[in-house]
Amino acid sequence: MVSRSCVNILDLASGNLLEIPHTPRSIPRVMTVPGIISDLDGYCSNDGDSEIASSICRERKIIVANMLPLHAKRDPGTAKWCFSWDEDSLLLQLKDGFSPETEVIYVGSLKVDIDASEQEEISQKLLENFNCVPTFLPQDLQKKFYLGFCKQHLWPLFHYMLPICPDHGNRFERVFWQAYVSANKIFADKVMEIISPEEDYVWVHDYHLMLLPTFLRKGYNRIKLGFFLHSPFPSSEIYRTLPVRDEILRGFLNCDLIGFHTFDYARHFLSCCSRMLGLDYESKRGHIGLDYFGRTVYVKILPVGIHMGWLESVMNLPSTSAKVKEIQEQFSGRKVILGIDDMDIFKGISLKLLAMEQLLQQHPDLRGKVVLVQIVNPAKGSGKDVQEAKRETYFTAKRINEVYGSPEYEPVILIDRPVPRYEKTAYYALAECCIVNAVRDGMNLVPYKYIVCRQGTPYMDKAMGITSVSPRTSMLVVSEFIGCSPSLSGAIRVNPWDIDAVADSLNVAITMHESEKQLRHEKHYRYVSTHDVAYWARSFMQDLERACQDHYNKRCWGIGFGLGFRVVSLSPSFRRLGIEHIVSAYKRTNRRAIFLDYDGTVVPHTSIVKSPSPEVISVLKTLCNDPNNTVFIVSGRGRNSLSEWLEPCERLGIAAEHGYFMRWDKTSEWETSPVADDLDWKNIVEPIMRLYTETTDGSSIEVKESALVWHHQDADPDFGSCQAKELLDHLENVLANEPAVVKRGQHIVEVKPQGISKGSVAEKVLSNMVNRGKPPDFVLCIGDDKSDEDMFESILSTVSGPTLPMAPEIFACTVGRKPSKARYYLDDAVDVVKLLQGLATASCPKPKYIEQILVSFESAI
């Protein structure tokens, strides 16, 4: 049964569940050729090969996020909407990483509801004045999309919170998921309205839009698409509980580049791709890449930075200076510990307060000398969890102040109101220590802002009453579970759940020697000032350009339905092997060599019965009985199994164990490769493999006459892969002086004699035909795995050599659409058998029923 989440989601919006109108055309179409307005409605360009060449010379970046970097409010006098830039927005600040000539267009929602009658006018105004394209989601859809699926399902899950019972989170609701899909589709429509797909780069931000890449890739197969996740990505044990896990993973994989703040987040994502989709990754020259149907999806680890210039400009405001003096006077003679967090269950505010309580309890001498100022930003979500966190925070703060405070002294000061940026900056500049105690957070830029504010500016120095040459200090206590923690090597890292350890760390921070504080501050400031938001945006975009540079060097086509859509990307010369095409060549030749792999080629990998079907036996017999054919099965399997299964095919050649054993037909003796007589190395290899088998549950050893194979397909994917790498290194070291080679394949590590490969079989057979005076004029080779690539390469090199009087017609064909040295492909073993049946028919063109009539007639005579 097809999963309900895998249906054709493109038609979801027209269903009864969510009545969503077609996205209105509210902005001008893109002019891609002078004087011609292109019609880019819908998903009409499925092949991605637009014939319209863009004439826009200015480089464009399309930034897509849930919210536009704008403030909106009504003018009380005119009742008109007024808009202004949100200077705090990361999306606005990242423009500094692009060249001045780059045009940046923003696509996203507004933070206010706009009446339908005003939407067209507002769209035009925002496009002209701000280069912003608003996505107007119906109010009901917006609520289910953002407050429903994003905040009740994705946000808790990505922060490691599972809805184990109704009191601890919300269970998965399909209506919210469908709203999420619909909202992503509307965002895709808006991007489609403005994009010039051959020129523009699209950069999608955060977990609200993880399906957007699928819709965009479906519209334009070669779209230049990057995605950055600003939240944590959970471990596979957590993520796999999401009922729509595969659809979201495939959304990520429809990008060209995926960015994460830390290696841990990237590692979890790669583990999910391996465990749930069977994808492996590799690192080349510092870049992590996933091969996904011929496309390389790159993964980048890049912590975001802050906008130095913006923060310094706030420090130079007169209002900031005035606030600094006010705070200095308020906390004169006391050390300020600062916390700035959203009201969120994951920010650890109550744990921070408990640590402060422990600090005052353990160090009575600090009472009256240290103050925790906790600024609470408004909650971004709603629900009982936020209310519970707020209630606990107030209760704990009140208890601490009652026990350890006095009329002149409050150890904990909660500021629970919208705090302007100049006031926050003043607190940053004056705080002796900053603590970020979140139990889970994507990045958290509070420590970076604190460091820059502690560095100060000449204007800020004057307000604080210090000289420009005064040493700068800062102390950070940060949770080890936040994204910025790895980049702050001078910070005191803590486990926020360990109250005693956090209290001790706070004591160390406020009592540390000034010279040590200065060294730590200088180290942090060097990093923060050189890895700002411009560096982050520039680095990401450079890697995105690198990831997209081969887009037009390959053939692309889309496969799959709905959210299972993906693009296959292969070499331009790589095409499907048509039966008519090969039969035509087969008929006009009479010295033919045919090489066939066994598993995955003539017998499907998925088949429980590994012996060939009657259809396969029949077609092989027909091909072998043609005197113009030399047919070989070339397999890694043992000779006993192959000879038993293929016994009816008397004239069939068999090469077993990758060519170590070989016979020309059923009546000939098995030949053993002369290049691999010494198999003593097996006595070294087998005990090592046995050791790894004992320590890796689900692994096994396959013993062949000439080789040993360690299988780990039934082991834990991550552990099995790790053990395979270790085994590979171990065996390569101990076999350095032995006549054996170690190779790693799909879920296997194999050790076999040197000089043995399927390619050597092809060379031997072709050379034999030449020596018999029958040089081949037709060569067909079909295989499905890496070992068959040796055959393809060997055939191509042999036939191009001087030994052949003329080049034969070559049909090197891999099974499955994947990168290969072969020029042709067939989809599966069923297609292989159909093609062989076509050749068999050409060898024996008379239908069987006519032959039977002729035999009966001759018998009667």
C-alpha positions in Angstrom: 0.0 0.0 0.0 1.3 3.4 -0.9 1.8 5.7 2.1 -0.7 8.5 2.4 2.2 10.9 2.6 3.6 9.7 -0.7 0.6 10.6 -2.8 0.9 13.2 -5.5 1.0 16.2 -3.1 0.9 18.7 -6.0 -2.8 18.3 -6.0 -3.2 18.5 -2.3 -4.3 22.1 -2.2 -7.4 21.3 -4.2 -8.6 18.7 -1.7 -11.5 19.1 0.8 -9.2 19.4 3.8 -7.5 22.7 3.0 -9.3 25.0 0.6 -6.3 27.0 -0.7 -6.9 29.3 -3.7 -4.4 29.3 -6.6 -1.6 31.6 -5.8 -2.6 35.0 -7.4 -0.2 36.5 -9.9 0.7 39.7 -7.9 4.1 40.6 -9.3 5.5 41.2 -12.7 6.7 38.2 -14.6 10.4 37.8 -15.2 11.8 39.3 -18.3 14.3 36.7 -19.6 14.7 38.0 -23.2 14.4 41.7 -24.1 10.8 42.4 -24.9 9.6 39.0 -23.9 7.9 38.1 -20.7 8.3 34.4 -19.9 5.4 32.4 -18.6 6.7 30.4 -15.7 3.4 29.3 -14.2 3.2 26.0 -12.4 5.5 23.1 -13.1 5.5 23.0 -16.8 9.3 22.7 -17.2 9.8 19.3 -15.9 12.8 18.5 -18.0 14.7 21.5 -16.7 15.9 22.4 -20.1 14.5 25.9 -20.6 14.9 27.2 -24.1 14.8 30.8 -23.0 18.3 32.3 -22.4 18.4 34.8 -19.7 19.7 38.2 -20.6 19.9 39.5 -17.1 23.5 40.5 -16.5 23.2 41.3 -12.8 23.8 38.3 -10.6 20.8 37.4 -8.5 20.4 35.5 -5.2 16.9 34.5 -4.1 16.7 34.1 -0.3 13.7 32.1 0.9 12.7 31.9 4.5 9.5 31.6 6.6 9.5 35.4 7.4 10.7 38.3 5.4 13.3 40.6 7.1 10.7 43.4 7.4 8.7 45.2 10.1 5.1 46.1 9.2 2.7 48.4 10.9 -0.3 50.6 9.9 0.0 54.3 9.8 -2.6 55.5 12.3 -3.3 58.6 10.1 -3.7 57.1 6.7 -4.5 53.5 7.7 -1.9 52.4 5.1 0.7 49.7 5.8 4.2 51.0 6.4 7.2 48.7 6.1 10.8 49.0 7.2 13.8 46.7 7.3 14.4 44.5 10.3 18.0 45.4 11.1 18.3 42.4 13.5 17.4 39.9 10.8 20.2 37.5 9.7 18.7 37.4 6.3 19.2 41.1 5.8 22.7 41.0 7.3 24.0 38.2 5.1 23.9 40.5 2.0 27.3 41.8 3.2 28.8 38.5 2.0 27.7 39.2 -1.6 29.3 41.5 -4.1 27.7 45.0 -4.4 26.5 44.1 -7.9 24.5 41.2 -6.6 20.7 41.6 -6.6 19.1 39.9 -3.6 15.4 39.0 -3.7 13.6 37.8 -0.5 10.7 35.4 -0.5 8.7 34.8 2.7 5.7 35.7 4.8 4.9 38.9 6.6 4.6 39.0 10.4 1.1 40.6 10.1 -2.1 39.5 8.4 -2.9 41.3 5.2 -6.5 41.5 3.9 -7.0 39.8 0.6 -8.1 43.0 -1.0 -4.7 44.6 -0.2 -2.4 41.8 -1.1 -1.8 42.7 -4.7 -1.0 46.3 -3.9 1.3 45.3 -1.0 3.1 42.7 -3.2 3.8 45.4 -5.8 5.0 47.9 -3.2 7.3 45.4 -1.5 8.8 44.2 -4.7 9.5 47.7 -5.9 10.8 49.2 -2.6 12.4 46.2 -0.9 12.9 43.5 -3.5 10.7 41.3 -1.3 8.1 38.8 -2.6 5.5 38.1 0.1 3.8 34.7 0.4 0.3 35.2 1.7 -0.8 32.1 3.5 -4.5 31.8 4.5 -4.8 32.4 8.2 -6.0 28.9 9.0 -3.2 27.4 6.9 -0.6 29.6 8.6 -1.8 28.5 12.0 -1.6 24.8 11.2 1.6 25.1 9.3 3.6 27.2 11.8 2.0 26.8 15.2 0.9 23.2 14.3 3.5 21.2 12.4 6.6 23.5 12.8 6.2 24.3 16.5 4.4 21.3 17.8 6.1 18.5 15.8 9.4 19.6 14.1 10.7 22.0 16.8 10.4 19.6 19.7 11.6 16.6 17.7 14.7 18.5 16.4 15.4 19.4 20.0 15.2 15.8 21.1 11.7 15.9 22.7 9.5 13.0 21.9 5.7 13.0 22.5 5.8 9.9 24.7 2.6 10.8 26.4 0.0 13.5 25.8 1.4 15.6 28.7 4.8 15.8 27.1 4.3 16.9 23.5 1.8 16.5 20.8 1.3 13.4 18.8 1.7 13.5 15.0 -1.4 15.0 13.3 -1.7 14.5 9.5 -3.8 17.6 9.1 -0.8 19.6 10.3 1.5 17.7 7.9 -0.8 18.5 5.0 -0.8 22.1 6.0 3.1 22.0 6.0 3.1 20.5 2.5 0.6 23.1 1.2 2.5 26.0 2.7 5.8 24.8 1.1 3.9 24.5 -2.2 2.8 28.1 -2.0 6.4 29.2 -1.3 7.5 27.2 -4.3 4.9 29.0 -6.5 6.2 32.3 -5.4 9.8 31.4 -6.2 8.7 30.1 -9.6 7.2 33.4 -10.4 10.4 35.3 -10.2 13.2 32.8 -10.9 15.4 32.8 -13.9 16.5 29.1 -13.4 19.7 29.2 -15.5 21.1 32.3 -13.7 19.7 32.6 -10.2 20.9 30.9 -7.1 18.2 30.0 -4.5 19.1 29.8 -0.8 16.4 28.3 1.5 16.6 28.7 5.2 15.5 26.6 8.1 13.1 23.8 9.0 9.9 25.5 8.0 10.7 24.9 4.3 12.3 21.4 4.1 9.9 20.3 1.4 10.5 23.4 -0.8 13.6 21.9 -2.5 11.5 19.0 -3.8 8.9 21.3 -5.4 11.6 23.5 -6.9 13.6 20.6 -8.2 10.5 19.2 -9.8 9.9 22.5 -11.6 13.5 23.0 -12.7 15.7 19.9 -12.7 18.9 22.0 -12.8 18.0 24.7 -10.3 20.9 26.0 -8.3 19.7 25.3 -4.8 21.2 25.5 -1.3 19.6 24.9 2.1 20.8 25.9 5.6 19.3 24.4 8.7 19.5 26.8 11.6 18.2 24.3 14.2 19.9 21.1 15.5 19.4 17.9 13.5 18.6 15.1 15.9 20.3 11.7 16.0 18.8 8.9 13.9 17.1 7.3 16.9 15.1 10.4 17.4 14.5 11.4 13.8 13.3 8.0 12.7 10.2 8.4 14.9 8.9 11.0 12.5 6.2 9.4 10.4 7.2 11.5 7.3 10.9 11.1 7.8 11.7 9.9 4.3 9.8 12.7 2.6 11.7 15.3 4.5 15.1 13.6 3.9 14.4 13.6 0.2 13.5 17.3 0.4 17.0 17.9 1.8 18.6 15.7 -0.9 16.9 17.7 -3.7 19.4 20.5 -2.9 22.9 20.9 -4.2 24.4 22.0 -0.9 23.1 21.5 2.7 24.6 23.6 5.5 24.7 22.8 9.2 26.2 24.7 12.2 28.2 21.8 13.6 29.7 18.5 12.6 27.3 16.7 15.1 24.3 18.0 13.2 25.8 17.0 9.9 26.8 13.6 11.2 23.3 12.9 12.4 21.9 13.9 9.0 24.3 11.6 7.2 23.5 8.8 9.6 19.8 9.2 8.8 20.5 9.1 5.1 22.5 5.9 5.6 20.0 4.1 7.8 16.8 5.1 6.2 17.7 5.6 2.5 20.8 3.4 2.2 23.0 6.2 1.0 26.7 6.4 1.7 28.8 9.5 1.8 32.5 10.2 1.2 34.8 13.1 1.9 37.0 14.4 -0.9 39.5 17.2 -0.4 37.6 18.5 2.6 34.1 18.3 1.1 31.5 15.8 2.2 29.4 14.5 -0.6 26.4 12.1 -0.9 25.8 10.4 -4.2 22.1 10.7 -4.9 21.0 9.2 -8.3 24.1 10.5 -10.0 23.9 14.0 -8.4 26.5 14.9 -5.7 24.7 16.5 -2.8 27.4 18.4 -0.7 27.2 18.9 3.0 28.9 21.9 4.6 29.6 22.6 8.2 29.6 26.3 8.8 28.7 28.1 12.0 26.9 31.4 11.4 28.4 34.7 12.6 27.2 38.1 13.6 27.2 41.4 11.9 30.1 43.3 13.4 29.3 46.7 11.9 25.7 46.6 13.0 26.6 45.8 16.6 29.3 48.4 16.7 26.9 51.0 15.4 24.5 50.2 18.2 27.3 50.6 20.7 27.9 54.1 19.4 24.3 55.2 19.9 23.7 57.9 22.6 20.9 55.9 24.0 23.4 53.0 24.6 25.8 55.2 26.4 23.1 56.6 28.6 21.9 53.1 29.5 25.4 52.0 30.3 25.8 54.8 32.8 22.4 53.9 34.3 23.3 50.2 34.7 26.8 51.0 36.1 25.1 53.1 38.8 22.4 50.5 39.5 24.9 47.7 40.0 27.8 49.6 41.4 30.2 47.3 43.4 28.5 44.2 42.1 29.5 41.7 39.4 26.8 41.1 36.8 26.2 37.7 35.3 24.1 38.0 32.2 21.6 35.6 30.5 19.6 36.5 27.4 17.2 33.8 26.2 13.8 33.2 24.6 11.1 32.0 26.9 11.5 28.4 25.7 11.6 25.0 27.4 14.9 24.3 25.7 16.8 27.4 26.8 17.4 26.1 30.3 16.5 29.3 32.1 15.2 27.5 35.2 18.3 25.3 35.3 20.4 28.5 35.2 18.5 29.9 38.1 19.0 26.7 40.1 22.8 27.0 39.5 22.7 30.6 40.7 20.9 29.4 43.8 23.5 26.8 44.4 26.3 29.3 43.9 24.9 31.6 46.6 24.4 28.7 48.9 27.9 27.3 48.5 29.6 30.7 48.6 27.9 33.0 51.2 30.7 35.6 50.6 29.2 36.2 47.1 25.8 37.3 48.5 25.4 40.9 47.8 28.3 41.0 45.4 26.9 39.1 42.4 23.7 39.6 40.4 22.2 37.4 37.7 20.3 39.6 35.1 18.1 37.4 33.0 16.5 39.0 30.0 13.6 37.0 28.7 12.7 37.5 25.1 9.1 36.9 24.1 8.2 33.3 23.3 8.1 32.4 19.6 5.6 29.7 20.1 2.6 29.1 22.3 1.3 26.3 24.4 1.3 24.8 27.9 5.0 24.0 27.8 5.8 27.7 27.4 3.5 28.6 30.2 4.9 26.0 32.5 8.5 27.2 31.7 7.5 30.8 32.5 5.7 29.8 35.7 8.7 27.8 36.9 11.1 30.6 36.1 9.2 33.2 38.1 8.7 30.8 41.0 12.4 29.9 41.2 13.5 33.6 40.9 11.1 34.6 43.6 12.4 31.9 46.0 16.0 32.8 45.4 15.3 36.5 46.0 13.4 35.7 49.2 16.1 33.4 50.6 19.2 35.3 49.6 18.0 38.8 48.9 17.4 41.9 51.0 15.6 45.2 50.5 18.8 46.6 48.9 19.8 43.4 47.0 18.1 41.1 44.5 20.3 38.3 43.4 18.1 37.5 40.4 16.6 40.2 38.2 14.1 39.1 35.6 13.5 41.4 32.7 10.4 40.0 31.0 9.5 42.6 28.4 10.5 43.6 24.9 14.1 44.9 25.5 15.4 47.3 22.8 18.7 46.5 21.2 20.6 49.4 22.8 19.7 48.1 26.3 20.8 44.6 25.6 24.0 46.0 24.2 24.6 48.0 27.4 24.1 44.8 29.5 26.5 42.9 27.3 29.2 45.6 27.7 28.9 45.6 31.5 28.5 41.9 32.3 31.4 40.2 34.0 30.2 36.9 32.7 27.7 35.7 30.2 26.0 32.3 30.6 24.1 30.4 27.9 22.6 27.3 29.6 20.4 25.8 26.9 19.7 22.1 27.0 19.6 22.1 23.1 20.0 25.0 20.7 20.9 25.3 17.0 23.5 28.0 17.2 22.8 30.8 19.7 24.7 34.0 18.9 24.4 35.6 22.4 28.1 34.6 23.3 29.3 36.2 20.0 27.5 39.5 20.7 28.7 39.5 24.3 32.4 39.2 23.1 32.1 42.0 20.6 30.4 44.3 23.1 33.1 43.6 25.7 35.7 44.6 23.1 33.8 47.9 22.9 34.3 51.0 20.7 35.9 54.4 21.5 32.5 55.8 22.0 31.5 53.0 24.4 34.9 53.2 26.2 34.1 56.9 27.0 30.7 56.0 28.3 32.1 53.3 30.6 34.9 55.6 31.8 37.8 53.4 30.5 40.7 54.2 28.2 41.2 52.7 24.7 44.3 50.9 25.9 42.6 49.2 28.8 42.8 45.4 28.7 39.5 43.8 27.5 38.2 40.7 29.3 35.1 38.5 29.0 34.1 35.2 30.5 31.7 32.7 29.0 29.9 29.7 30.5 28.2 27.8 27.7 26.2 24.6 27.4 27.9 21.9 25.5 24.6 21.3 23.7 24.5 24.5 21.7 25.9 25.1 18.2 28.4 27.8 19.1 30.1 25.8 21.8 32.7 24.0 19.5 33.9 27.4 18.2 34.4 28.9 21.6 37.4 27.0 22.9 38.2 29.5 25.6 34.7 29.2 27.2 33.9 27.1 30.2 31.7 24.3 28.8 29.1 22.8 31.1 26.4 20.2 31.1 23.3 22.3 32.0 21.7 19.4 33.8 24.6 19.2 36.3 23.5 22.1 38.6 26.6 21.7 40.9 29.0 21.8 37.9 27.3 24.9 36.5 27.5 26.7 39.9 31.2 25.8 40.2 31.8 27.1 36.6 30.1 30.4 37.5 32.3 30.8 40.5 35.4 30.1 38.4 34.3 32.6 35.8 33.8 35.5 38.2 36.9 34.8 40.3 39.3 34.0 37.5 42.5 36.1 37.3 42.3 39.1 35.0 45.2 38.1 32.7 43.5 34.7 32.1 40.2 36.4 31.2 42.1 38.7 28.8 43.7 35.8 27.0 40.4 34.0 26.6 38.7 37.1 25.4 41.4 37.9 22.8 41.2 34.3 21.4 37.4 34.5 21.1 37.4 38.0 19.6 39.8 36.9 16.9 37.5 34.1 15.9 34.3 36.1 16.1 35.6 39.1 14.2 37.0 37.0 11.3 34.0 34.6 11.1 31.2 37.1 10.9 27.9 36.8 9.0 29.5 38.1 5.7 32.2 35.4 5.9 29.4 32.8 6.5 27.3 33.9 3.6 30.2 34.3 1.2 31.6 30.9 2.1 28.3 29.2 1.7 27.6 30.8 -1.6 31.1 29.9 -3.0 30.5 26.3 -2.1 27.0 26.4 -3.7 28.5 27.8 -6.9 31.1 25.0 -6.9 28.4 22.4 -6.3 26.4 23.6 -9.3 29.2 24.0 -11.8 28.6 20.7 -13.5 24.8 21.1 -13.9 24.8 21.5 -17.6 27.5 18.9 -18.3 25.1 16.0 -17.5 21.7 14.8 -18.7 19.0 15.2 -16.1 15.5 13.7 -15.8 13.0 13.5 -13.0 11.6 10.3 -11.5 9.2 9.5 -8.7 5.8 10.9 -7.7 4.9 13.6 -5.2 7.4 14.1 -2.4 9.4 11.1 -3.6 10.5 13.1 -6.7 14.2 13.2 -7.4 16.4 13.9 -10.4 18.7 11.4 -12.1 21.9 13.1 -13.4 24.2 11.2 -15.7 26.7 11.7 -18.5 25.4 13.1 -21.8 26.6 9.9 -23.6 24.9 7.6 -21.1 21.5 6.3 -22.5 19.1 3.4 -22.2 20.0 0.4 -24.4 17.2 -0.1 -26.8 16.3 -3.6 -28.0 15.8 -2.5 -31.6 19.2 -0.7 -31.6 21.2 -3.7 -30.4 19.2 -6.3 -32.3 20.0 -4.4 -35.5 23.8 -4.6 -34.8 23.4 -8.2 -33.6 21.9 -9.3 -37.0 24.6 -7.7 -39.1 27.5 -9.3 -37.2 28.6 -12.9 -37.0 31.5 -13.1 -34.4 29.9 -12.1 -31.2 31.2 -12.0 -27.6 28.6 -11.8 -24.8 29.6 -11.3 -21.1 27.0 -11.4 -18.4 27.2 -10.9 -14.7 25.0 -13.1 -12.6 23.6 -11.6 -9.4 21.7 -8.4 -10.1 22.0 -8.9 -13.8 20.3 -12.1 -14.9 19.0 -12.9 -11.4 17.6 -10.0 -9.3 19.3 -9.1 -6.0 15.9 -9.2 -4.3 15.2 -12.7 -5.3 15.2 -15.2 -2.5 15.9 -18.1 -4.9 19.3 -17.5 -6.3 19.1 -20.1 -9.1 18.2 -18.8 -12.6 14.6 -18.9 -13.7 13.5 -21.2 -16.6 13.3 -18.1 -18.8 16.9 -17.3 -18.1 18.0 -20.9 -18.8 16.0 -20.9 -22.0 17.4 -17.7 -23.4 21.0 -18.6 -22.4 20.7 -21.9 -24.2 19.4 -20.2 -27.3 22.3 -17.7 -27.4 24.9 -20.4 -26.7 23.6 -22.7 -29.4 24.2 -19.9 -32.0 27.6 -20.9 -33.5 28.4 -17.2 -34.0 28.2 -16.5 -30.3 30.7 -16.9 -27.4 28.7 -16.4 -24.2 30.2 -16.2 -20.7 28.7 -15.8 -17.3 31.3 -13.9 -15.2 30.5 -13.9 -11.5 32.0 -13.6 -8.1 30.1 -16.7 -7.0 31.8 -20.1 -6.5 32.2 -22.6 -9.4 30.1 -25.3 -7.7 27.0 -23.2 -7.4 27.3 -21.8 -10.9 28.0 -25.1 -12.6 25.0 -26.7 -10.8 22.6 -23.9 -11.6 23.7 -23.5 -15.3 24.1 -27.2 -16.1 21.4 -27.2 -18.8 23.5 -24.6 -20.8 26.1 -27.0 -22.2 27.9 -24.5 -24.5 27.9 -21.7 -21.9 31.3 -20.4 -20.6 31.6 -19.7 -16.9 34.1 -17.6 -15.0 33.7 -18.1 -11.3 35.1 -16.1 -8.4 35.9 -13.1 -10.6 37.8 -15.3 -13.0 40.0 -17.3 -10.7 38.2 -20.4 -12.1 37.2 -20.6 -15.8 35.8 -23.1 -18.2 34.8 -22.7 -21.8 31.8 -25.0 -21.8 30.3 -27.9 -19.9 32.6 -30.5 -21.3 35.9 -28.6 -20.7 37.9 -28.8 -17.5 38.1 -25.9 -15.0 41.2 -23.7 -15.6 42.8 -22.0 -12.6 44.4 -18.7 -13.0 48.2 -19.1 -13.2 48.8 -15.7 -11.7 47.4 -16.7 -8.3 48.8 -20.0 -7.2 49.8 -18.9 -3.7 46.8 -18.8 -1.3 48.7 -19.0 1.9 47.5 -15.5 2.8 44.1 -17.0 3.6 45.6 -18.4 6.8 46.3 -14.8 7.9 43.1 -13.3 6.8 40.5 -15.8 8.2 41.4 -15.3 11.9 41.2 -11.5 11.5 37.8 -11.7 9.8 36.6 -14.1 12.5 37.6 -11.6 15.1 35.6 -8.8 13.4 32.7 -11.1 13.0 32.6 -11.9 16.7 32.6 -8.2 17.6 30.1 -7.1 14.9 26.6 -8.5 15.4 25.0 -9.3 12.1 28.2 -9.9 10.1 29.4 -13.1 8.5 32.2 -14.6 6.5 31.9 -16.2 3.1 34.6 -18.6 2.3 35.5 -19.1 -1.4 38.2 -21.3 -2.9 40.2 -18.3 -3.9 38.9 -15.5 -1.7 37.4 -14.5 1.6 34.5 -12.1 2.0 33.3 -10.3 5.1 29.6 -9.3 4.9 28.0 -6.7 7.1 24.7 -5.9 5.3 22.7 -7.2 8.4 24.8 -5.3 10.9 24.0 -1.9 12.3 24.7 0.5 9.3 27.0 2.9 11.2 28.8 0.3 13.2 29.1 -2.1 10.3 30.5 0.6 8.1 33.0 1.7 10.8 34.1 -1.9 11.3 34.5 -2.4 7.5 36.8 0.6 7.3 38.8 -0.6 10.3 39.0 -4.2 8.8 40.1 -2.8 5.4 43.0 -0.8 7.1 43.9 -3.8 9.2 44.1 -6.2 6.3 46.0 -3.9 4.0 48.7 -3.5 6.7 49.1 -7.3 7.3 48.9 -8.2 3.6 51.3 -5.5 2.4 53.9 -8.2 1.3 51.4 -10.9 0.3 50.0 -11.6 -3.3 46.5 -10.5 -2.4 44.4 -7.4 -2.7 41.8 -6.0 -0.3 38.7 -4.4 -1.8 35.7 -2.9 -0.2 32.3 -3.2 -1.9 28.7 -2.6 -1.0 28.4 -4.1 2.5 31.5 -6.3 2.0 35.2 -6.4 2.4 36.8 -8.9 0.1 40.3 -10.3 -0.1 41.3 -12.0 -3.3 44.5 -12.9 -5.2 46.4 -10.2 -7.1 45.7 -10.0 -10.8 42.2 -11.6 -10.6 39.4 -9.5 -11.9 36.5 -9.8 -14.3 38.4 -7.6 -16.7 41.1 -10.3 -17.1 38.3 -12.7 -18.1 37.1 -10.4 -20.9 40.7 -9.9 -22.1 41.4 -13.6 -22.2 38.2 -14.5 -24.1 38.7 -11.7 -26.7 42.3 -12.6 -27.2 41.3 -16.3 -27.7 38.8 -15.2 -30.4 41.5 -13.2 -32.2 44.0 -16.1 -32.0 41.4 -18.4 -33.5 41.1 -16.1 -36.5 37.7 -14.9 -35.4 38.2 -11.4 -34.0 34.9 -10.1 -32.5 32.8 -7.7 -34.4 30.1 -7.4 -31.7 30.8 -7.2 -27.9 28.0 -7.1 -25.3 28.8 -6.8 -21.6 26.2 -6.3 -18.9 26.8 -6.0 -15.1 25.5 -4.2 -12.1 28.3 -3.6 -9.6 31.8 -2.2 -9.1 33.5 -5.4 -10.1 31.8 -5.2 -13.5 33.4 -1.8 -14.1 36.7 -3.7 -14.6 35.0 -5.6 -17.5 33.7 -2.4 -19.1 37.2 -0.8 -18.9 39.0 -3.9 -20.1 36.8 -4.3 -23.1 37.1 -0.7 -24.1 40.9 -0.8 -23.9 41.2 -4.3 -25.6 39.1 -3.5 -28.6 40.9 -0.2 -29.2 44.3 -1.9 -29.3 46.2 -2.9 -32.4 45.4 -6.6 -32.2 41.9 -6.2 -33.8 41.7 -5.6 -37.6 38.7 -3.4 -37.1 36.8 -2.0 -34.1 33.7 -4.1 -33.1 30.4 -2.7 -32.1 30.5 -2.4 -28.3 27.6 -2.4 -25.9 28.8 -1.9 -22.4 25.7 -1.8 -20.2 25.2 -1.3 -16.5 22.1 -2.3 -14.6 20.5 0.7 -12.9 20.8 4.4 -13.7 24.1 5.3 -12.0 27.5 6.7 -12.8 29.4 4.1 -14.8 32.1 3.5 -17.4 29.5 1.9 -19.5 27.7 4.0 -22.1 24.3 2.2 -21.7 22.0 1.2 -18.9 19.0 -1.0 -18.3 16.8 -0.5 -15.3 16.8 -3.9 -13.7 17.3 -7.7 -14.3 13.8 -7.9 -15.9 15.0 -5.5 -18.6 18.2 -7.5 -19.1 16.2 -10.7 -19.7 13.9 -9.0 -22.1 16.9 -7.7 -24.1 18.5 -11.2 -24.1 15.2 -12.6 -25.3 15.3 -10.1 -28.2 18.8 -11.3 -29.2 17.7 -14.9 -28.8 14.8 -14.3 -31.2 17.2 -12.8 -33.7 19.4 -15.9 -33.4 16.4 -18.2 -33.9 13.9 -16.1 -35.9 11.5 -18.9 -36.6 8.7 -19.1 -34.1 8.6 -22.3 -32.1 5.2 -23.4 -33.3 6.5 -23.3 -37.0 9.5 -25.5 -36.0 7.2 -28.0 -34.3 5.0 -28.2 -37.4 8.1 -28.8 -39.6 9.4 -31.5 -37.3 6.0 -33.2 -37.3 5.8 -32.9 -41.1 9.3 -34.5 -41.5 8.4 -37.3 -39.1 5.2 -38.0 -41.1 7.2 -38.3 -44.3 
